[in-house]
Amino acid sequence: MTTFWILIASFLLVSLVLIWFPHFRQQRMLRTEDAKVREGTNLELFNERLATLEKELQEELLDQQEFDALKKELEISLLQDMKQGDDESLVNKLKPKSIMWPSVMSVVVIGVCGYMYSTLGAYKNLDQPMTANDPHQGMTNEQIMSQRVEMMEAQANAEPENSQLWFSLGHAYISANRYDDAIKAFDKTMDLVGVHAELLGPKATALYYRSNQKMTPTVQALVDQALSLDPEDPSTLLLVGMDSFFTADYKKAIDAWQLILDSDRTDVDRGAIMNAIDSAKMRMQSEGMMPNDEAHKSVKPDATAKTVTVEVSISPELQAKVASTDMLFIFARSTEGPKVPLAATKISAESLPATITLDDSTGMGGNTKLSDAKAVEIIAVLSKHGSVRAQTGDIQGKLAMIKVGDTGQLVLDTQVQ
């Protein structure tokens, strides 16, 4: 923009010089020429009259005394004409051009510069932050993910023997909630390179999500097979830790995640795993399973994080079916992308109705935090079996969507049959 300003200023300056310099030069030349013309004309007239007087003197039409008197009078007249400096007839002939023309041209040039600045300079955008040329601008997360998956599918179909492409495509399918396609992609990869723990773990994860986050016998068999091939496989241990966390087996979750940290693997998000371990320790402390020492006291919620506040109550029709030993599990899942819990907590049924706040301090670990989401769905399960997954006899409720930072109401109104 600075360069553009310099160009505009240079153009304006040069244009004004080209307009006004000839005008002032003409004025100066006209004044000089006017003076010389008057002087030359007066001298010419003086010489002509003097020649006439000399001729009359020679022809004795004038005596010497009359000649001297007329000559002196002629010299005085010449001197007066030289001093007069203003000949109306000459002024009319050598009248300078009007100042109107350069003035009009100046206005036109300034107007052109202003137009160029207002249209090409985009001065209205100076106060707006510059943004990168984002090819995904205006697209939702689902549209962006769909576009990426389509590109990866095209690449995988063009290179059907490229195992790395199929492996990456499988993970992309999981992010897009296309679990059946993810399973097929991992099977294709194993057909190309053989059975490995790092492939069994992601396949087990896809099956786990397809089964509504349940550790089915098929999923457990894949987990056992993967750990027998590599006891420190991070993808499998992440799944074990996540499932254990959901079932309130925090000790098992911590052990699984700690194995990943102890393995010194460089291809994992160590910060996210440490956060997940801290969250599990907080749950254990809140349930009296850990000493309330200074190390655990230091783990406090981030007061500046975005929160979701939910007012939870039980419908009058089901109130009589609530026991004092029941536990309420409540967790938030993102409305976009994988249905991974972002935050969760639990309270005793005796505390109901209650106002519950979820934030990053109640996070589940992983790369995505509650504060990163724009909106979430809230799921609550009043469990009679101590499990976060709804079973027969449990009471549950759901809040389809709530924006992060808002407050909502959730009613436990459905009994699982």
C-alpha positions in Angstrom: 0.0 0.0 0.0 2.9 2.4 0.7 4.3 1.8 -2.8 0.9 2.6 -4.2 0.7 5.9 -2.3 4.2 6.8 -3.6 3.1 6.1 -7.2 -0.1 8.2 -6.8 1.8 11.1 -5.3 4.5 11.0 -8.0 1.9 10.9 -10.8 0.1 13.9 -9.2 3.3 15.9 -8.8 4.6 15.3 -12.3 1.2 16.1 -13.8 0.9 19.4 -12.0 4.4 20.4 -13.0 3.7 19.6 -16.7 0.5 21.7 -16.5 1.7 24.8 -14.6 5.4 25.0 -15.7 4.5 25.9 -19.4 1.9 28.4 -18.1 4.3 30.3 -15.9 7.0 30.1 -18.5 4.7 31.6 -21.1 3.8 34.4 -18.7 7.4 35.2 -18.2 8.2 35.1 -21.9 5.3 37.3 -22.8 6.4 39.9 -20.3 9.9 39.9 -21.6 8.8 40.0 -25.2 6.3 42.7 -24.5 9.0 44.9 -23.1 11.4 44.3 -26.0 8.7 45.0 -28.6 7.7 48.3 -27.0 11.4 49.3 -26.8 12.1 48.4 -30.4 9.0 50.2 -31.7 9.8 53.4 -29.9 13.4 53.4 -31.2 12.2 52.7 -34.7 9.8 55.7 -34.5 12.4 57.9 -33.0 14.9 57.1 -35.8 12.3 57.7 -38.5 11.3 61.1 -37.1 15.0 62.1 -36.6 15.8 61.1 -40.2 12.9 63.3 -41.4 14.2 66.3 -39.4 17.7 65.8 -40.7 16.3 65.7 -44.3 14.3 68.9 -43.7 17.5 70.6 -42.2 19.5 69.6 -45.3 16.8 71.0 -47.6 16.8 74.2 -45.5 13.2 73.7 -44.6 14.4 74.1 -41.0 17.2 76.2 -39.5 19.6 74.8 -37.1 17.8 76.3 -34.1 14.5 74.8 -35.0 16.2 71.4 -35.8 17.8 71.3 -32.3 14.5 72.2 -30.6 12.5 69.6 -32.5 15.3 66.9 -31.9 15.3 67.7 -28.2 11.5 67.4 -28.1 11.8 64.1 -30.0 14.3 62.8 -27.5 12.1 63.8 -24.6 9.1 62.0 -26.2 11.2 58.9 -26.7 12.3 58.9 -23.0 8.7 59.3 -21.9 7.6 56.4 -24.1 10.4 54.2 -22.7 9.2 54.9 -19.2 5.5 54.5 -19.9 5.9 50.7 -20.1 2.3 50.2 -21.1 1.2 50.1 -24.7 -2.5 49.2 -25.0 -2.2 48.1 -28.7 0.6 45.7 -27.9 -1.1 44.3 -24.8 -4.1 43.4 -27.0 -1.9 41.7 -29.5 0.2 39.8 -26.9 -2.4 39.0 -24.3 -1.5 36.0 -22.3 -3.6 32.8 -22.1 -6.2 32.6 -19.3 -5.4 30.7 -16.0 -8.6 28.8 -16.5 -7.1 26.1 -18.6 -4.3 24.9 -16.2 -6.8 25.2 -13.3 -9.3 22.9 -15.0 -6.5 20.4 -15.9 -5.3 20.4 -12.3 -8.8 19.6 -11.0 -9.1 16.7 -13.6 -5.7 15.2 -12.6 -6.5 15.4 -8.8 -9.9 13.8 -9.5 -8.3 11.0 -11.4 -5.8 10.4 -8.6 -8.6 10.4 -6.0 -10.5 7.8 -8.1 -7.5 5.5 -8.4 -6.9 5.7 -4.7 -10.5 5.0 -3.7 -10.9 2.1 -6.2 -7.5 0.5 -6.6 -6.1 1.6 -3.2 -8.9 0.0 -1.2 -8.4 2.5 1.6 -11.5 1.2 3.3 -9.7 -2.1 3.9 -6.7 -0.5 5.7 -8.3 -1.0 9.1 -9.2 -4.6 8.4 -6.7 -7.4 9.3 -5.0 -9.0 6.4 -6.1 -12.7 5.9 -4.5 -15.5 4.1 -6.0 -16.8 0.9 -8.0 -19.7 2.5 -9.4 -22.1 -0.1 -11.8 -23.4 2.6 -13.3 -20.0 3.5 -17.0 -20.2 4.0 -17.1 -24.0 4.3 -18.2 -26.0 7.3 -16.0 -28.6 9.0 -18.1 -31.4 7.5 -17.6 -29.9 4.0 -13.9 -29.5 4.5 -13.6 -33.1 5.8 -15.7 -34.4 2.9 -13.5 -32.6 0.4 -10.3 -34.0 2.0 -11.7 -37.5 2.0 -12.7 -37.3 -1.7 -9.2 -36.1 -2.6 -7.6 -39.0 -0.6 -10.0 -41.5 -2.2 -9.0 -40.3 -5.6 -5.3 -40.7 -4.7 -5.9 -44.2 -3.2 -7.8 -45.3 -6.3 -5.1 -44.0 -8.5 -2.4 -45.8 -6.5 -4.2 -49.0 -5.1 -0.9 -50.5 -4.0 0.1 -47.5 -1.8 -0.4 -48.8 1.7 0.3 -45.4 3.3 -2.5 -43.8 1.4 -5.0 -46.4 2.5 -3.8 -46.1 6.1 -4.2 -42.3 6.0 -7.6 -42.7 4.3 -8.8 -45.0 7.1 -8.0 -42.4 9.7 -9.8 -39.8 7.6 -12.9 -42.0 7.4 -12.9 -42.2 11.3 -12.8 -38.4 11.5 -15.7 -38.3 9.0 -17.7 -40.9 11.1 -17.6 -43.3 8.2 -16.6 -46.3 10.3 -17.5 -49.1 7.9 -15.3 -47.4 5.2 -12.5 -47.0 7.8 -12.6 -50.7 8.6 -12.3 -51.6 4.9 -9.4 -49.2 4.4 -7.5 -50.7 7.3 -8.2 -54.2 6.0 -6.9 -53.1 2.6 -3.7 -51.9 4.2 -3.2 -55.2 6.0 -3.7 -57.0 2.7 -0.8 -55.0 1.3 1.6 -55.0 4.2 0.4 -57.7 6.6 -1.1 -57.7 10.1 0.6 -55.2 12.5 -0.4 -53.8 15.8 -0.4 -50.2 14.4 -3.1 -51.3 12.0 -5.2 -53.4 14.4 -5.5 -50.6 16.9 -7.1 -48.1 14.4 -9.4 -50.9 13.1 -10.5 -51.7 16.7 -11.1 -47.9 17.2 -13.3 -47.8 14.2 -15.3 -50.8 15.4 -15.5 -49.3 18.8 -17.1 -46.1 17.5 -19.4 -48.1 15.2 -20.6 -50.1 18.2 -21.6 -46.8 19.9 -18.4 -46.8 22.0 -18.8 -50.2 23.4 -16.0 -52.7 24.0 -17.7 -55.6 22.2 -16.0 -59.1 22.0 -14.9 -58.3 18.5 -13.2 -55.1 19.5 -11.7 -56.7 22.6 -10.3 -59.5 20.4 -8.6 -57.0 18.1 -7.2 -55.1 21.1 -5.8 -58.3 22.6 -4.2 -59.3 19.2 -2.7 -55.8 18.8 -1.2 -55.8 22.3 0.2 -59.3 21.8 2.1 -58.0 18.8 3.2 -54.7 20.4 2.4 -54.1 24.1 3.2 -50.5 23.6 1.2 -49.7 20.5 -0.1 -46.2 21.1 -3.3 -46.4 19.1 -4.5 -49.5 21.0 -3.5 -48.2 24.4 -5.3 -44.9 23.7 -8.5 -46.9 23.0 -8.0 -49.0 26.1 -7.5 -45.9 28.2 -10.5 -44.1 26.7 -12.8 -47.0 27.3 -11.6 -47.4 30.9 -12.1 -43.7 31.5 -15.7 -44.0 30.3 -16.4 -46.9 32.6 -14.9 -45.0 35.6 -11.9 -47.5 35.8 -9.5 -44.5 36.1 -6.6 -46.6 37.4 -6.6 -48.8 34.3 -6.9 -45.7 32.1 -3.9 -44.1 33.7 -1.9 -47.2 33.4 -2.7 -47.5 29.7 -1.8 -43.9 29.0 1.3 -44.0 31.1 2.6 -46.9 29.1 2.5 -44.7 26.0 4.5 -42.0 27.8 7.0 -44.5 29.1 7.6 -45.9 25.6 9.2 -42.7 24.5 7.3 -42.7 21.2 7.7 -39.6 19.2 4.6 -40.0 17.0 2.1 -39.2 19.8 0.8 -36.0 21.4 2.4 -36.4 24.8 0.9 -33.2 26.1 -2.7 -34.4 25.4 -1.9 -37.8 27.0 -0.6 -36.0 30.1 -3.8 -33.9 30.3 -5.9 -37.1 30.0 -3.9 -38.6 32.9 -4.5 -35.5 35.0 -8.2 -35.7 34.3 -8.3 -39.3 35.4 -6.4 -38.4 38.6 -8.9 -35.6 39.3 -11.8 -38.1 39.0 -10.1 -40.5 41.4 -9.5 -37.7 43.8 -13.2 -36.5 43.7 -14.3 -40.1 44.4 -12.0 -40.4 47.4 -9.7 -42.9 45.6 -6.6 -40.7 45.9 -5.1 -38.7 48.8 -5.9 -35.0 48.9 -2.3 -34.0 48.8 -0.7 -30.8 47.6 0.2 -32.3 44.2 -3.4 -33.0 43.5 -4.6 -29.8 44.9 -2.6 -28.0 42.3 -4.8 -29.4 39.6 -7.5 -26.7 39.2 -10.0 -25.9 36.5 -9.0 -23.2 34.1 -11.2 -20.3 35.1 -10.8 -18.6 31.7 -11.8 -21.7 29.7 -15.2 -21.7 27.9 -17.8 -23.6 29.8 -21.2 -25.3 29.2 -23.6 -25.1 32.1 -26.5 -27.6 32.3 -29.4 -27.6 34.7 -30.2 -31.3 35.2 -33.5 -32.5 36.6 -35.7 -35.7 36.6 -39.1 -35.8 35.0 -41.9 -36.2 37.7 -43.0 -39.5 36.1 -39.6 -41.2 36.8 -38.8 -39.5 40.1 -40.0 -42.5 42.1 -37.6 -44.9 40.2 -34.5 -43.0 41.3 -32.5 -44.6 44.1 -30.0 -42.8 46.4 -27.2 -45.1 45.2 -27.7 -44.2 41.5 -24.9 -42.1 39.9 -25.4 -39.5 37.2 -22.9 -39.5 34.3 -23.0 -36.5 32.1 -20.7 -35.7 29.2 -20.5 -33.4 26.2 -19.7 -34.4 22.6 -18.9 -32.2 19.7 -21.7 -31.7 17.2 -19.2 -31.7 14.4 -16.6 -34.4 13.5 -16.0 -37.5 15.5 -18.4 -38.2 18.3 -15.7 -38.1 20.9 -16.5 -36.9 24.4 -14.9 -33.6 25.1 -15.7 -33.3 28.8 -17.5 -35.5 31.4 -18.3 -35.6 35.1 -20.5 -37.5 37.5 -22.5 -36.8 40.6 -24.7 -38.7 43.0 -28.4 -38.9 42.3 -29.0 -37.4 45.7 -27.7 -34.1 44.4 -30.4 -33.8 41.8 -31.7 -31.4 40.6 -28.3 -29.9 40.1 -26.5 -27.3 37.9 -23.4 -28.9 36.3 -20.6 -27.0 34.6 -18.3 -28.7 32.0 -15.1 -27.1 30.9 -11.5 -28.1 29.9 -10.8 -29.1 33.5 -13.3 -31.9 33.1 -11.8 -32.8 29.7 -11.2 -36.3 28.4 -7.7 -35.6 27.0 -6.9 -35.9 23.4 -6.3 -33.2 20.8 -9.7 -31.6 21.0 -10.9 -29.6 24.0 -14.4 -28.3 24.9 -13.1 -24.8 24.5 -12.2 -25.6 20.9 -15.8 -26.5 20.0 -18.5 -24.1 18.9 -21.5 -26.3 20.0 -21.9 -29.6 21.8 -24.6 -32.2 22.6 -25.1 -33.2 26.2 -25.9 -36.8 27.2 -26.8 -37.7 30.7 -27.2 -41.2 32.1 -28.6 -41.9 35.6 -26.9 -45.3 36.1 -28.0 -48.0 38.5 -25.0 -50.2 37.6 -22.1 -47.7 37.9 -21.5 -47.6 34.2 -21.5 -44.6 31.9 -23.2 -46.7 29.2 -27.0 -46.8 29.5 -28.3 -50.3 30.5 -31.7 -51.7 31.1 -33.4 -49.8 34.0 -31.2 -46.7 33.6 -32.7 -43.3 33.1 -31.2 -41.0 30.4 -31.7 -37.6 28.8 -30.2 -35.7 26.0 -29.7 -32.1 24.9 -29.3 -32.1 21.2 -27.2 -28.9 20.9 -26.0 -26.1 23.1 -23.4 -23.5 22.2 -20.3 -23.5 24.2 -20.6 -20.6 26.7 -24.4 -21.0 27.1 -26.6 -22.5 29.8 -29.2 -25.2 29.0 -31.7 -27.4 30.7 -31.7 -31.2 30.4 -34.5 -33.4 31.7 -33.9 -37.1 32.4 -37.1 -38.4 30.9 -36.4 -41.8 29.2 -35.9 -45.2 30.9 -33.9 -47.7 29.0 -35.8 -50.8 28.2 
